[in-house]
Amino acid sequence: MQIPFFELNRQYLDIQEEIDQAVAEVFKSGWYILGEELKAFETEFSAHCRGGYAIGVGSGTDALQLALLACGVKPGDEVITVPNTAVPTVVAIVAAGARPVLVDIDPKTYTMDPERLESYLKAQQLPLKAKAVIPVHLYGHPADMNPIIEIARKFGLRVIEDACQAVGAEYCGARVGILGDAGCFSFYPTKNLGGYGDGGMVVVNEASLANHLRMLRNYGEESKYNNAVFGYNSRLDELQAAVLRVKLRYLDVWNQRRRSIAGLYRDLLADADLSLPCEAPYARHIYHLYVVRSRERDHLQRKLKEHGIITSIHYPMPVHYQKAYQILGYSRGDFPVAERFSSEILSLPLYPELTDEQIAYICHCISV
């Protein structure tokens, strides 16, 4: 049996007629940027998040950068996040002119440890250079937002959720993305809600922030040819919006299938020599990735490949190990949890189109 890590064509074939029709309607309209498809998708996405104003942008990275700028982050400010995130989180901080600061993670959820966040802030001299914190809802599991928000408010920080891997996930019954000052989403093709190219969304609760973001994404225009602020070119186009409108109708079903597959993995791997993903009591995990840990990670990955099963690693190096970010001044050993896990984590195939038979085969190959 051959099982790829992703198989995006299967999803397209399942909904091909609807996708083709949606794309054809855009071509017929002759309108490709900032049109009715985007307006409709923003409204529908906001409803899916159960609140907020949604602003479509060019990518998840752009969403984070523009959210930081809209929240008042300026050159020289610090923005706090985690070392085990995808590098684009940190790329966005740097693009906003800020300095990334890292704090270690909770060993069960792999998300920001609120105690480490508070310890870092308490140790800083006043006035604080930190102006914002970006908790990452990694792999589809929400960060523990209530204590993070409480700590951030105590120290006067904005909270920007990196929900790029967590569309539809829930924290204490609320959808992620509307818990802090801004929530940022990615529609990269492999995401739970993926387009056929790059795309992103910022969701905010304040109308003034929403208006600022709309200007930032479109050259800083308050109205046509009237540039009120410095801006950027970062707009979710009509073709992607049309595709995503179709897919959004299926998202909850797809996420539930992901949860069912995760449950099957959990049952079939209960006796395997692995650490399996947890779901905290406050969370509804949507399993963008199914990440296990093994002290024999590299051997396990090779063995699965020999059986036709392709896996991946998210992510093989913490941010501060990356050559580009050694300038931050961190050393090996500064973030022991994230560093240890980077040598143990392995992402198994998980997408809604996988069959129970394929999952059973993967688990059999792990266990033999």
C-alpha positions as CSV (number, residue, x, y, z in Angstrom):
1,M,0.0,0.0,0.0
2,Q,1.3,3.5,-0.9
3,I,0.1,6.3,1.3
4,P,1.4,9.9,0.6
5,F,1.6,12.5,3.3
6,F,-0.8,14.7,1.3
7,E,-3.2,13.8,-1.5
8,L,-4.9,17.1,-2.4
9,N,-6.3,15.9,-5.7
10,R,-8.7,13.5,-4.0
11,Q,-10.4,16.4,-2.2
12,Y,-10.7,18.3,-5.5
13,L,-12.2,15.3,-7.3
14,D,-14.8,15.0,-4.5
15,I,-16.1,18.5,-5.0
16,Q,-14.9,19.2,-8.6
17,E,-18.3,20.2,-10.0
18,E,-18.8,22.9,-7.4
19,I,-15.2,24.2,-7.6
20,D,-15.3,24.4,-11.4
21,Q,-18.6,26.2,-11.3
22,A,-17.3,28.7,-8.7
23,V,-14.2,29.5,-10.7
24,A,-16.1,29.8,-14.0
25,E,-18.4,32.4,-12.4
26,V,-15.4,34.5,-11.4
27,F,-14.1,34.3,-15.0
28,K,-17.6,35.3,-16.3
29,S,-17.7,38.3,-14.0
30,G,-14.4,39.7,-15.2
31,W,-13.7,41.0,-11.6
32,Y,-10.6,39.5,-9.9
33,I,-9.6,41.7,-7.0
34,L,-11.6,43.0,-4.0
35,G,-15.0,42.0,-5.5
36,E,-18.2,40.3,-4.4
37,E,-16.7,36.9,-3.9
38,L,-14.2,38.2,-1.3
39,K,-17.0,40.2,0.5
40,A,-19.2,37.1,0.7
41,F,-16.3,34.9,1.9
42,E,-15.3,37.4,4.6
43,T,-18.9,37.4,5.9
44,E,-19.2,33.7,5.8
45,F,-15.8,33.2,7.4
46,S,-16.7,35.6,10.2
47,A,-19.9,33.6,10.8
48,H,-17.8,30.4,11.0
49,C,-15.6,32.0,13.6
50,R,-18.8,33.0,15.4
51,G,-17.9,36.7,15.5
52,G,-15.5,39.4,14.5
53,Y,-14.7,41.2,11.3
54,A,-12.8,39.2,8.7
55,I,-10.3,40.8,6.3
56,G,-8.9,38.7,3.5
57,V,-5.2,39.1,2.8
58,G,-2.5,37.5,0.6
59,S,-1.2,34.8,3.0
60,G,-1.1,33.7,6.6
61,T,2.3,35.4,7.0
62,D,0.8,38.6,5.7
63,A,-2.1,38.2,8.1
64,L,0.3,38.1,11.1
65,Q,2.4,41.0,9.8
66,L,-0.6,43.3,9.1
67,A,-2.2,42.4,12.4
68,L,0.9,43.4,14.3
69,L,1.1,46.7,12.4
70,A,-2.6,47.4,13.0
71,C,-2.1,46.7,16.7
72,G,0.5,49.4,16.9
73,V,3.7,47.3,16.8
74,K,6.6,49.5,15.7
75,P,10.3,49.0,14.7
76,G,12.3,48.1,17.8
77,D,9.4,46.6,19.7
78,E,9.5,43.0,20.9
79,V,6.9,40.4,20.0
80,I,6.9,37.2,22.1
81,T,6.2,33.8,20.5
82,V,7.4,30.2,20.7
83,P,10.5,28.4,19.3
84,N,8.7,25.4,17.8
85,T,6.5,27.3,15.4
86,A,6.8,27.4,11.6
87,V,9.3,30.0,10.7
88,P,6.7,32.2,8.9
89,T,5.5,33.2,12.4
90,V,8.8,34.8,13.1
91,V,9.2,36.1,9.5
92,A,6.0,38.1,10.1
93,I,7.4,39.6,13.3
94,V,10.6,40.7,11.6
95,A,8.6,42.0,8.6
96,A,6.7,44.3,11.0
97,G,10.1,45.7,12.2
98,A,9.9,44.0,15.6
99,R,12.3,41.7,17.4
100,P,11.1,38.1,18.0
101,V,11.4,36.9,21.6
102,L,10.9,33.2,22.4
103,V,9.5,31.4,25.4
104,D,9.3,27.6,25.8
105,I,6.3,25.4,25.4
106,D,4.0,23.3,27.5
107,P,5.2,19.6,27.2
108,K,1.7,18.2,26.7
109,T,0.1,20.6,24.2
110,Y,3.3,21.9,22.5
111,T,1.8,25.4,22.7
112,M,3.0,28.5,24.6
113,D,3.6,27.9,28.3
114,P,1.9,30.8,30.2
115,E,4.2,30.4,33.1
116,R,7.3,30.9,30.9
117,L,5.6,33.9,29.3
118,E,4.9,35.5,32.7
119,S,8.4,34.7,34.0
120,Y,10.0,36.4,31.0
121,L,7.9,39.5,31.4
122,K,8.5,39.8,35.1
123,A,12.2,39.7,34.5
124,Q,12.2,42.7,32.2
125,Q,13.0,46.3,33.1
126,L,10.4,49.0,32.6
127,P,9.3,50.3,30.2
128,L,8.8,47.0,28.5
129,K,10.0,46.6,25.0
130,A,7.5,43.9,24.4
131,K,4.3,45.1,22.8
132,A,2.5,41.9,21.7
133,V,2.4,38.2,22.2
134,I,1.7,35.6,19.5
135,P,0.5,32.3,20.9
136,V,0.5,29.6,18.2
137,H,-2.4,27.1,18.0
138,L,0.1,24.5,16.8
139,Y,-1.0,21.4,14.8
140,G,-4.7,22.4,15.3
141,H,-4.6,22.4,19.2
142,P,-5.4,25.8,20.8
143,A,-3.0,27.4,23.1
144,D,-4.2,28.0,26.7
145,M,-5.6,31.4,26.0
146,N,-7.2,32.6,29.2
147,P,-4.0,32.8,31.3
148,I,-2.1,34.1,28.2
149,I,-4.6,36.9,27.7
150,E,-4.7,37.7,31.5
151,I,-0.9,37.9,31.6
152,A,-0.8,40.0,28.4
153,R,-3.4,42.5,29.8
154,K,-1.5,42.8,33.0
155,F,1.6,43.9,31.1
156,G,-0.2,45.9,28.4
157,L,0.5,43.6,25.5
158,R,-1.7,42.9,22.5
159,V,-2.6,39.3,21.8
160,I,-2.5,38.1,18.2
161,E,-3.5,34.4,17.7
162,D,-1.5,32.5,15.1
163,A,-4.5,30.2,14.1
164,C,-2.9,29.4,10.7
165,Q,-3.1,25.6,11.6
166,A,-6.3,25.8,13.6
167,V,-9.3,26.9,11.6
168,G,-12.4,25.6,13.4
169,A,-10.6,24.6,16.6
170,E,-12.2,25.6,19.8
171,Y,-11.1,26.9,23.2
172,C,-13.6,26.7,26.1
173,G,-16.3,26.4,23.5
174,A,-15.3,29.5,21.5
175,R,-13.7,29.3,18.0
176,V,-10.1,30.3,17.9
177,G,-9.3,33.6,16.2
178,I,-11.7,35.8,18.1
179,L,-10.2,35.3,21.6
180,G,-7.4,38.0,21.5
181,D,-7.1,41.3,19.6
182,A,-6.6,39.6,16.3
183,G,-6.7,36.1,14.9
184,C,-4.6,35.1,11.8
185,F,-5.4,32.3,9.4
186,S,-3.7,30.7,6.4
187,F,-5.3,29.1,3.4
188,Y,-2.2,27.5,2.1
189,P,-3.3,24.4,0.0
190,T,-2.4,21.9,2.7
191,K,-4.4,23.6,5.5
192,N,-7.7,22.2,6.7
193,L,-9.3,25.0,4.7
194,G,-6.9,25.3,1.8
195,G,-7.1,27.3,-1.4
196,Y,-5.3,26.6,-4.7
197,G,-2.6,29.1,-3.9
198,D,-1.6,31.4,-1.1
199,G,-4.2,33.2,0.9
200,G,-4.9,34.4,4.5
201,M,-7.4,36.1,6.8
202,V,-7.3,38.4,9.8
203,V,-10.3,38.4,12.2
204,V,-10.6,41.2,14.7
205,N,-13.3,42.3,17.1
206,E,-12.8,46.0,16.9
207,A,-14.3,47.9,13.9
208,S,-11.4,50.4,14.0
209,L,-8.8,47.6,13.7
210,A,-10.8,46.1,10.8
211,N,-10.8,49.5,9.0
212,H,-7.1,49.9,9.5
213,L,-6.4,46.4,8.2
214,R,-8.5,47.0,5.1
215,M,-6.3,50.1,4.4
216,L,-3.1,48.2,5.1
217,R,-3.8,45.4,2.7
218,N,-4.6,47.8,-0.2
219,Y,-1.7,50.3,-0.3
220,G,-3.0,52.2,2.7
221,E,-6.1,53.5,0.7
222,E,-8.9,55.0,2.7
223,S,-10.8,55.4,-0.6
224,K,-9.6,55.0,-4.2
225,Y,-6.4,57.1,-4.7
226,N,-6.7,58.5,-1.2
227,N,-3.8,56.9,0.8
228,A,-4.3,57.6,4.5
229,V,-1.5,55.3,5.9
230,F,1.6,53.5,4.6
231,G,0.2,50.3,3.1
232,Y,1.0,47.0,1.3
233,N,-0.3,44.9,-1.5
234,S,-1.9,41.9,0.2
235,R,-5.3,41.0,-1.0
236,L,-7.1,37.7,-1.1
237,D,-8.2,37.5,-4.8
238,E,-11.6,36.6,-6.1
239,L,-10.6,33.2,-7.5
240,Q,-9.3,32.0,-4.1
241,A,-12.3,33.5,-2.3
242,A,-14.6,31.6,-4.6
243,V,-12.8,28.3,-4.1
244,L,-12.7,28.9,-0.3
245,R,-16.4,29.7,-0.1
246,V,-17.1,26.2,-1.6
247,K,-14.7,24.5,0.8
248,L,-15.9,26.4,3.8
249,R,-19.3,24.6,3.5
250,Y,-17.4,21.3,4.0
251,L,-15.0,22.4,6.7
252,D,-16.8,21.2,9.8
253,V,-17.4,17.8,8.2
254,W,-13.8,17.5,7.2
255,N,-12.6,18.5,10.6
256,Q,-14.9,16.0,12.2
257,R,-13.4,13.3,9.9
258,R,-9.9,14.4,11.0
259,R,-11.0,13.9,14.7
260,S,-12.3,10.5,13.9
261,I,-9.1,9.5,12.2
262,A,-7.2,10.8,15.2
263,G,-9.4,8.7,17.5
264,L,-8.6,5.7,15.3
265,Y,-4.9,6.4,15.6
266,R,-5.2,6.8,19.3
267,D,-7.0,3.4,19.7
268,L,-4.7,1.4,17.4
269,L,-1.5,3.0,18.7
270,A,-2.4,2.7,22.4
271,D,0.2,0.1,23.0
272,A,2.9,1.5,20.7
273,D,6.1,2.9,22.1
274,L,5.0,6.5,21.2
275,S,3.8,9.6,22.8
276,L,0.5,10.4,21.2
277,P,-1.2,13.9,20.8
278,C,-3.2,15.1,23.8
279,E,-6.4,17.1,23.8
280,A,-6.6,19.4,26.8
281,P,-9.9,19.7,28.7
282,Y,-10.4,23.2,27.4
283,A,-9.7,22.3,23.7
284,R,-11.4,20.9,20.6
285,H,-8.4,19.8,18.5
286,I,-8.9,19.8,14.7
287,Y,-5.8,17.8,13.9
288,H,-4.3,19.8,11.1
289,L,-1.3,17.5,11.8
290,Y,-1.2,14.2,13.8
291,V,2.2,14.5,15.5
292,V,3.6,11.6,17.6
293,R,6.9,11.5,19.4
294,S,9.5,8.7,19.4
295,R,13.0,8.5,20.7
296,E,13.7,6.4,17.6
297,R,12.0,8.9,15.3
298,D,14.5,8.7,12.3
299,H,14.4,4.9,12.4
300,L,10.6,4.9,12.5
301,Q,10.4,7.3,9.6
302,R,12.7,5.2,7.5
303,K,10.7,2.0,8.3
304,L,7.4,3.6,7.4
305,K,8.9,4.8,4.1
306,E,10.0,1.3,3.3
307,H,6.3,0.3,3.7
308,G,5.1,3.0,1.3
309,I,4.1,5.5,4.0
310,I,5.3,9.0,3.7
311,T,5.6,11.1,6.9
312,S,7.0,14.5,7.7
313,I,8.5,16.5,10.6
314,H,6.9,19.7,11.9
315,Y,9.5,21.1,12.6
316,P,13.0,19.6,12.4
317,M,14.7,22.7,13.9
318,P,13.5,25.2,16.5
319,V,13.5,28.8,15.3
320,H,16.7,29.7,17.2
321,Y,18.6,26.9,15.5
322,Q,18.0,28.4,12.1
323,K,21.0,30.2,10.6
324,A,18.9,33.3,9.9
325,Y,17.8,33.7,13.5
326,Q,21.0,33.0,15.3
327,I,21.2,36.8,15.4
328,L,18.6,36.7,18.2
329,G,21.3,35.6,20.5
330,Y,19.8,32.4,21.9
331,S,21.9,29.2,22.5
332,R,21.2,25.5,22.5
333,G,19.6,24.6,25.9
334,D,17.6,27.9,26.2
335,F,14.3,26.1,25.4
336,P,14.8,22.5,26.5
337,V,11.2,21.3,25.9
338,A,11.0,22.6,22.3
339,E,14.6,21.5,21.6
340,R,14.1,17.9,22.8
341,F,10.8,17.5,21.0
342,S,12.3,18.6,17.7
343,S,14.4,15.5,17.6
344,E,11.4,13.2,18.5
345,I,8.3,14.5,16.6
346,L,6.9,12.8,13.5
347,S,3.8,13.8,11.6
348,L,1.8,10.8,10.4
349,P,-0.6,11.1,7.3
350,L,-3.9,12.7,8.3
351,Y,-6.4,14.1,5.9
352,P,-10.2,13.5,5.5
353,E,-9.9,11.3,2.5
354,L,-7.8,8.7,4.2
355,T,-9.7,5.4,4.7
356,D,-9.9,3.4,7.9
357,E,-8.1,0.6,6.1
358,Q,-5.2,2.9,5.4
359,I,-5.0,4.1,9.0
360,A,-5.0,0.4,10.1
361,Y,-2.1,-0.3,7.7
362,I,-0.1,2.6,9.0
363,C,-0.6,1.6,12.6
364,H,0.2,-2.1,11.8
365,C,3.5,-0.9,10.2
366,I,4.4,1.1,13.3
367,S,3.7,-1.7,15.6
368,V,5.4,-4.6,13.9
